[in-house]
Amino acid sequence: MYTMLKHAHSGIRWIVLILLIIAIFNSYSKWQNRKDFTSGDKKKHLFALIFCHIQLLLGLVLYPMSPLVSFVDGFMKQKVTRFYSVEHVMMMVLAIIIITIGYSIAKRKKDDSNKFKTIFIFYLIGLIVMLAAIPWPFRIPGAGWF
C-alpha cells in the first residue's frame, strides 16, 4: 500500500503544479487586462486548491508510513532524513496554507481585478514554496521525477 500511495503522491504533484501554473497565468492575464471574474475562473482556482488539499492528505497519510521519516538521534544531521522528516512536510503545509488563505481572501473581494491580483500573489508564493520543497532528483539523492 505504501508504494501505491507514494506513486500516487508523486504523480499528483504534476497535476498540482500544472493546475497552479494555469491558475496563476489565468489570474495574471485577467488582472492585467481588467477582465470580469467568471465561473470558469473560479473553477480553475478551485480545482488547483482542491488538488493541493488532496495532495496534502496523501502526504499526511504517507508521513507515518515512510521509511525516509525518522526521529532517531542525529536525524537532523542527515540531509535526506531531515528533508523528509521536517523540511518537506512543513514547507508543503505552509504552501497549502498560503494558497488556501489567498483563495479565501479573493472570494471576499468585491472588485474582480482585486480577486485576480490576490489569487495571483498568493498562488505564486505558494507555488514557489512548493517548488523549493519538492524532492527533485538533482537536490535529494534517490528522489525521482515520478
ZIHU-V993757 format. One record per pair of residues at least 24 apart in sequence whose C-alpha atoms are under 6 Angstrom apart, sorted by sequence separation. I is the first residue (numbers start at 0). J is the second residue. D is the distance in whole Angstrom. If there is no record, write none. Layout:
I_J_D ; I_J_D
This chain:
98_122_5 ; 98_125_6 ; 19_47_5 ; 97_125_6 ; 18_47_5 ; 94_125_4 ; 94_128_6 ; 15_50_6 ; 94_129_6 ; 15_51_6 ; 91_129_6 ; 90_132_6 ; 87_132_5 ; 36_111_5 ; 35_111_6 ; 33_112_6 ; 30_112_5 ; 30_115_5 ; 30_116_6 ; 26_115_5 ; 27_119_6 ; 26_119_5 ; 23_119_5 ; 10_145_6 ; 9_145_5
